[in-house]
Amino acid sequence: MNTFDYQVVSDLKNELEAKKAEYLNLLQTLIVKPDKSSGYYPSSAQSKLYAVEGKIKMLASSLGIDDNNWCKNEKDKILQQYYVDNSAKKKKIYIAAGIGAVAVIIALIIFINYLSSLGDMQRFEERIQSGDNFVSTGKLSNAIDSYTEAYKDYDGFKSSTYKQNAFAKISATTDKIIDNADDDNSTLYIALQIVNNLQTLNLEKDEQKIITEKANIINSEIEKRVTKGHNTLIGNISANRGKLDEDSKKLLNELLLLSPDDYWLNFIKNKENE
């Protein structure tokens, strides 16, 4: 390796380490840590992380380093650090002493539960309204964040009903994002991240099934785009004397984010960097 090549490799390594340090800092500073539930990254944070992830992958690829799962592993470590298990959360029990009639006791418990939940109910409604406002202005990812906060943090009066209402809005808004990803790989990647985040919630069985079905739809679309992308990239290489033009380079990087382990995409990327 001559002095020039050594300097280039050294510069790339330094830049890679700098981007990794930036990514680790973003993981720590962008995570939302609710008081009563697990930490998560809102869509605004996902967009910032997405940009740095792409740079890390390109730098690692240029150096011939297999770092495809580094970003995911580091993100999982942080999420695990702020994971809260609510499965064993104690239910509120109210005992009305001195009242003989069971029916009166039950009614009193329900009434007390209602009164104690007024604050939670107000916060729930505010978050739902915020989500609705985001939907009306086309900010669907922000709407998902608001609806998800409403779903995760509510544990008051008629909890099941409230959560069902929040989930219905989460589901409908996720469908809109998936529809908007018809011709946009970046939006499809965001949709993938959203359903992956939703799968980490403590969902009911039927809700988990719905999110899994959406994930399957997204993954199926990713497979189609990757297969189509193979042909597009190969054709572009053939038409440009063995190299990709700028549009095809962009397509390659987008597809690698959607399918980082795809053999042919990585093969083309490696050849492009030679």
Salt bridges, closest charged atoms under 4 A:
GLU22 OE1 - LYS19 NZ 3.26
GLU53 OE2 - LYS75 NZ 3.58
ASP67 OD2 - LYS20 NZ 2.68
GLU74 OE2 - LYS77 NZ 3.33
ASP76 OD2 - LYS72 NZ 2.99
ASP120 OD1 - ARG123 NH2 2.35
ASP132 OD1 - LYS169 NZ 3.15
GLU149 OE1 - ARG127 NE 3.76
ASP153 OD2 - ARG127 NH1 2.99
ASP155 OD2 - LYS89 NZ 3.36
ASP175 OD1 - LYS214 NZ 2.58
GLU221 OE2 - ARG225 NE 2.80
GLU246 OE2 - LYS249 NZ 3.46
GLU254 OE2 - LYS250 NZ 2.46
ASP262 OD2 - HIS230 NE2 2.86
GLU274 OE2 - LYS271 NZ 3.73
